Amino acid sequence: MRVAIYCRVSTHDQSCSRQERDLIDYAHKAGYEVVGIWKETVSGVKEKHLERNQIMELARHREIDAVLVTELTRWGRSTLDLIHTLQDLSHWGVSLIAQTGTQFDLETPQGKLIASIMASIAEFERDLVRERVRSGLAAAKAKGKRLGRKPGQRVKSDRLAPKVLKMVELGYSYRYIASELHLSKTTVSDIVKRHRMCKEQKDSDS
């Protein structure tokens, strides 16, 4: 079995050395082939897990059979995050194996049971979120609030319009402008058209 070892600590004064040592020893005793070792220091739920994302890419391309961690809390940032990543791994046929505590191994009946339970919990949570959104929209409408973007409101394009027009004057192509300002080519074209229409209108009024 090809495994990726993942180690994580929460603060920079901590070290992944113990996790790494224990997991390498565990993998050797189990006869696993260690594809690589990924280590990172991340604490907050919203922080990016760059090393973990690399492992997820390996899993997505079926380049590993399992991820090895000391415990599930080292892998999941929260309960929902753990559920969602386990669902992805399950879909790709990749197991998450914890050295201690609960194990999520798709090769075992227990792992398949946990996957089923977690999938149900995740679906339940999604249903709750959708219901809260619908209730919030209904309450807002009942109070007479207008939802969504107002007609004609173009926050980003209006903000970048001066830059777009300046670059057009300098001879840059619409495609280049769109790429530089992270706009669509259509948006750039619309900005120019609106500017020309406004100019023609002012000329006709004068």
Secondary structure as the mmCIF struct_conf table of DSSP 4:
data_model
#
loop_
_struct_conf.conf_type_id
_struct_conf.id
_struct_conf.beg_label_comp_id
_struct_conf.beg_label_asym_id
_struct_conf.beg_label_seq_id
_struct_conf.end_label_comp_id
_struct_conf.end_label_asym_id
_struct_conf.end_label_seq_id
STRN STRN1 ARG A 2 VAL A 9
BEND BEND1 SER A 10 THR A 11
TURN_TY1_P TURN_TY1_P1 HIS A 12 ASP A 13
BEND BEND2 GLN A 14 GLN A 14
BEND BEND3 CYS A 16 CYS A 16
HELX_RH_AL_P HELX_RH_AL_P1 SER A 17 ALA A 30
TURN_TY1_P TURN_TY1_P2 GLY A 31 GLY A 31
STRN STRN2 GLU A 33 THR A 41
BEND BEND4 GLY A 44 GLY A 44
TURN_TY1_P TURN_TY1_P3 VAL A 45 LYS A 46
BEND BEND5 GLU A 47 GLU A 47
HELX_RH_AL_P HELX_RH_AL_P2 LEU A 50 ARG A 60
TURN_TY1_P TURN_TY1_P4 HIS A 61 ARG A 62
BEND BEND6 ASP A 65 ASP A 65
STRN STRN3 ALA A 66 VAL A 69
BEND BEND7 THR A 70 GLU A 71
HELX_RH_AL_P HELX_RH_AL_P3 LEU A 72 TRP A 75
BEND BEND8 ARG A 77 SER A 78
HELX_RH_AL_P HELX_RH_AL_P4 THR A 79 HIS A 91
TURN_TY1_P TURN_TY1_P5 TRP A 92 GLY A 93
STRN STRN4 SER A 95 ALA A 98
BEND BEND9 GLN A 99 THR A 102
STRN STRN5 PHE A 104 PHE A 104
TURN_TY1_P TURN_TY1_P6 LEU A 106 GLU A 107
BEND BEND10 THR A 108 THR A 108
HELX_RH_AL_P HELX_RH_AL_P5 PRO A 109 ALA A 142
TURN_TY1_P TURN_TY1_P7 LYS A 143 GLY A 144
HELX_LH_PP_P HELX_LH_PP_P1 LYS A 145 LEU A 147
BEND BEND11 GLY A 148 GLY A 148
HELX_LH_PP_P HELX_LH_PP_P2 ARG A 149 LYS A 150
TURN_TY1_P TURN_TY1_P8 PRO A 151 GLY A 152
HELX_RH_AL_P HELX_RH_AL_P6 VAL A 155 GLU A 169
TURN_TY1_P TURN_TY1_P9 LEU A 170 GLY A 171
HELX_RH_AL_P HELX_RH_AL_P7 TYR A 174 LEU A 181
TURN_TY1_P TURN_TY1_P10 HIS A 182 HIS A 182
HELX_RH_AL_P HELX_RH_AL_P8 LYS A 185 ASP A 205
#
